[in-house]
Structures are given as C-alpha cells and as structure tokens.
Amino acid sequence: MFERRVLIEYGRRQDGLTPCPIQWLDNFSMRNFTNDAVFDDTLPTSDGVLEIGNRVPLERLSAAMEDWFRKKGYIQPEEALHIRLP
C-alpha cells in the first residue's frame, strides 16, 4: 500500500528548508479533514517523512497539503512547501 516515501519540507530555499513536523502531516492525513479518498493512502512516519501509495499524485498532494497548511497557519505567505522523493 505505501510503496513510496516522500520528504516534505517548508520554508524559503534561500534560508534553508525545515522538515514538516509529524503533527502537521498527521493532521493533513486524516481524511475527515481533507475529504478526499485519494489521500487515504498516506502515512506520516516521522518529521518530514510521509509514506504514500502509488495512486497518490505528487502534484495534487503538494497543492492540497500546501493549501491545508496555509489555512491552518502552519506556513507563512512568504514560505513554500517542498515535496520530493529521497
């Protein structure tokens, strides 16, 4: 089910990126918040690390996660979310 591992960081590249706390990742991964079944295949494992299934599109994950983090006030307007494969 969780065939891929992605690294999730935030901040401004020029200032250095910080791994997203596992609490943020866990908060996003709860389907009752996202209301999108495609994100059921996500499992936070540690700060900045999320295991995901093959059916989770990275572009959609990135957009939805950044939107959610902004709504929650986790990341500031001048910051960005960065998702990458290790």
Backbone as CSV, one residue per row, in Angstrom:
resi,resn,N_x,N_y,N_z,CA_x,CA_y,CA_z,C_x,C_y,C_z
1,MET,0.818,-1.193,0.000,0.000,0.000,0.000,0.866,1.263,0.000
2,PHE,1.878,1.328,0.819,2.719,2.522,0.909,4.056,2.231,0.214
3,GLU,4.048,2.330,-1.118,5.212,1.962,-1.918,6.248,3.071,-2.049
4,ARG,5.853,4.308,-1.762,6.783,5.427,-1.946,6.944,6.209,-0.651
5,ARG,8.106,6.784,-0.523,8.397,7.666,0.602,8.737,9.034,0.022
6,VAL,8.130,10.068,0.596,8.430,11.429,0.151,8.896,12.252,1.349
7,LEU,9.734,13.216,1.043,10.220,14.153,2.054,9.450,15.452,1.887
8,ILE,8.977,15.990,2.994,8.151,17.196,2.959,8.787,18.247,3.861
9,GLU,9.165,19.358,3.229,9.829,20.444,3.942,9.122,21.757,3.620
10,TYR,9.384,22.754,4.423,8.801,24.068,4.180,9.825,25.146,4.479
11,GLY,9.541,26.342,3.981,10.410,27.486,4.223,10.752,28.180,2.924
12,ARG,11.771,29.010,3.005,12.281,29.701,1.829,13.618,29.069,1.491
13,ARG,13.776,28.647,0.256,15.002,27.932,-0.140,16.268,28.663,0.280
14,GLN,16.287,29.973,0.103,17.498,30.728,0.408,17.825,30.723,1.903
15,ASP,16.814,30.487,2.751,17.028,30.455,4.194,17.226,29.040,4.720
16,GLY,17.020,28.056,3.855,17.093,26.661,4.276,15.704,26.126,4.569
17,LEU,15.512,24.869,4.279,14.207,24.242,4.463,14.173,23.454,5.767
18,THR,12.982,23.354,6.349,12.766,22.652,7.614,11.784,21.514,7.385
19,PRO,12.080,20.319,7.913,11.110,19.224,7.777,9.797,19.587,8.465
20,CYS,8.678,19.251,7.830,7.368,19.491,8.440,7.213,18.590,9.659
21,PRO,6.749,19.125,10.760,6.522,18.297,11.949,5.501,17.189,11.669
22,ILE,5.705,16.053,12.276,4.805,14.923,12.072,3.370,15.276,12.456
23,GLN,3.176,16.170,13.398,1.827,16.571,13.793,1.086,17.228,12.627
24,TRP,1.800,18.034,11.828,1.184,18.662,10.662,0.792,17.594,9.647
25,LEU,1.727,16.666,9.405,1.483,15.617,8.417,0.321,14.737,8.846
26,ASP,0.285,14.413,10.115,-0.798,13.582,10.639,-2.132,14.310,10.526
27,ASN,-2.132,15.592,10.824,-3.343,16.388,10.736,-3.880,16.398,9.308
28,PHE,-2.995,16.543,8.335,-3.414,16.536,6.941,-3.919,15.159,6.513
29,SER,-3.276,14.126,6.961,-3.578,12.764,6.501,-4.923,12.236,6.990
30,MET,-5.516,12.876,7.953,-6.815,12.419,8.449,-7.883,12.787,7.424
31,ARG,-8.532,11.779,6.834,-9.453,12.013,5.728,-10.611,12.922,6.099
32,ASN,-11.049,12.890,7.336,-12.188,13.732,7.675,-11.857,15.214,7.524
33,PHE,-10.568,15.559,7.440,-10.185,16.949,7.180,-10.064,17.217,5.681
34,THR,-9.459,16.284,4.931,-9.232,16.510,3.501,-10.450,16.202,2.660
35,ASN,-11.315,15.289,3.134,-12.494,14.867,2.379,-12.141,14.329,1.000
36,ASP,-10.969,13.741,0.850,-10.546,13.202,-0.438,-9.962,11.814,-0.225
37,ALA,-10.617,10.806,-0.763,-10.207,9.414,-0.547,-8.819,9.108,-1.084
38,VAL,-8.345,9.853,-2.072,-7.015,9.577,-2.627,-5.927,9.740,-1.564
39,PHE,-6.186,10.576,-0.560,-5.190,10.797,0.484,-5.290,9.784,1.624
40,ASP,-6.177,8.800,1.493,-6.234,7.713,2.472,-4.936,6.912,2.471
41,ASP,-4.254,6.901,1.335,-3.010,6.142,1.203,-1.802,6.983,1.605
42,THR,-1.897,7.665,2.723,-0.770,8.441,3.255,-0.547,8.049,4.714
43,LEU,0.711,7.924,5.067,1.061,7.533,6.432,2.273,8.335,6.892
44,PRO,2.094,9.287,7.805,3.236,10.020,8.354,4.066,9.071,9.221
45,THR,5.378,9.080,9.027,6.235,8.183,9.811,7.212,8.919,10.726
46,SER,7.539,10.148,10.374,8.414,10.968,11.225,8.375,12.393,10.693
47,ASP,9.047,13.310,11.365,9.096,14.690,10.891,9.617,14.706,9.455
48,GLY,8.845,15.304,8.565,9.263,15.469,7.179,9.167,14.235,6.310
49,VAL,8.626,13.131,6.815,8.565,11.897,6.022,7.127,11.388,5.970
50,LEU,6.674,11.136,4.743,5.335,10.624,4.518,5.443,9.444,3.562
51,GLU,4.860,8.319,3.937,4.798,7.180,3.028,3.465,7.256,2.321
52,ILE,3.500,7.028,0.996,2.288,7.168,0.202,2.138,5.997,-0.762
53,GLY,0.901,5.760,-1.163,0.617,4.734,-2.154,0.844,5.261,-3.562
54,ASN,0.888,4.339,-4.523,1.125,4.715,-5.925,0.001,5.546,-6.519
55,ARG,-1.197,5.450,-5.971,-2.309,6.206,-6.547,-2.361,7.658,-6.067
56,VAL,-1.446,8.062,-5.205,-1.403,9.449,-4.712,-0.542,10.276,-5.669
57,PRO,-1.157,11.199,-6.434,-0.374,12.036,-7.355,0.394,13.118,-6.590
58,LEU,1.699,13.205,-6.822,2.543,14.152,-6.075,2.115,15.604,-6.266
59,GLU,1.732,15.978,-7.486,1.345,17.368,-7.728,0.083,17.721,-6.931
60,ARG,-0.866,16.813,-6.933,-2.110,17.052,-6.202,-1.875,17.044,-4.694
61,LEU,-1.019,16.138,-4.238,-0.666,16.081,-2.819,-0.025,17.398,-2.390
62,SER,0.914,17.883,-3.180,1.613,19.119,-2.853,0.649,20.298,-2.775
63,ALA,-0.219,20.433,-3.763,-1.167,21.551,-3.783,-2.143,21.477,-2.609
64,ALA,-2.689,20.290,-2.357,-3.662,20.140,-1.272,-3.008,20.345,0.089
65,MET,-1.808,19.824,0.251,-1.120,19.947,1.533,-0.721,21.399,1.804
66,GLU,-0.209,22.087,0.786,0.172,23.484,0.979,-1.063,24.328,1.302
67,ASP,-2.165,24.086,0.606,-3.397,24.808,0.886,-3.848,24.575,2.327
68,TRP,-3.824,23.311,2.763,-4.249,22.975,4.123,-3.333,23.636,5.157
69,PHE,-2.020,23.582,4.943,-1.074,24.169,5.888,-1.236,25.685,5.977
70,ARG,-1.554,26.318,4.860,-1.785,27.769,4.883,-3.058,28.095,5.670
71,LYS,-4.122,27.338,5.438,-5.377,27.562,6.160,-5.190,27.396,7.668
72,LYS,-4.346,26.450,8.066,-4.095,26.197,9.479,-3.094,27.191,10.076
73,GLY,-2.424,27.987,9.229,-1.440,28.940,9.715,-0.077,28.320,9.993
74,TYR,0.146,27.116,9.483,1.432,26.441,9.709,2.559,27.082,8.904
75,ILE,2.262,27.467,7.661,3.290,28.121,6.842,2.830,29.527,6.498
76,GLN,3.777,30.419,6.413,3.523,31.833,6.185,3.457,32.125,4.684
77,PRO,2.896,33.273,4.305,2.771,33.609,2.875,4.091,33.600,2.113
78,GLU,5.180,33.963,2.767,6.475,34.012,2.074,7.162,32.648,2.016
79,GLU,6.577,31.653,2.656,7.149,30.313,2.664,6.443,29.433,1.634
80,ALA,7.090,28.347,1.281,6.527,27.389,0.341,6.730,25.985,0.885
81,LEU,5.931,25.076,0.376,6.042,23.669,0.724,6.840,22.982,-0.377
82,HIS,7.742,22.103,-0.008,8.576,21.380,-0.966,8.433,19.891,-0.694
83,ILE,7.956,19.159,-1.708,7.807,17.704,-1.601,8.732,17.081,-2.636
84,ARG,9.525,16.092,-2.176,10.456,15.446,-3.098,10.656,13.991,-2.694
85,LEU,11.057,13.209,-3.660,11.433,11.841,-3.402,12.855,11.834,-2.859
86,PRO,13.159,10.951,-1.911,14.530,10.937,-1.361,15.549,10.426,-2.364
